[in-house]
Amino acid sequence: MSRRSAGFVGAWAEMQRQHQRQVEAEARRRREEARQARAYQRHATQEYRQYRQAEARRRTEELDAQVA
């Protein structure tokens, strides 16, 4: 392989490595965004469940007070 073609191949290989790093960084970013979205959804679901339980307790106490 001539010196000129070796330089070209080296430059091409470096461009390929940079591209691969960019692809991997994008995949990591997307996975992190998905993880955060799932965590947010879990938190929102938990908050809603707690709200519904508190409302049920309040209504039960209210009905108990009316009956008593």
Stockholm file with secondary structure:
# STOCKHOLM 1.0

chainA/1-68         MSRRSAGFVGAWAEMQRQHQRQVEAEARRRREEARQARAYQRHATQEYRQYRQAEARRRTEELDAQVA
#=GR chainA/1-68 SS CCHHHHHHHHHHHHHHHHHHHHHHHHHHHHHHHHHHHHHHHHHHHHHHHHHHHHHHHHHHHHHHHHHC
#=GC SS_cons        CCHHHHHHHHHHHHHHHHHHHHHHHHHHHHHHHHHHHHHHHHHHHHHHHHHHHHHHHHHHHHHHHHHC
//
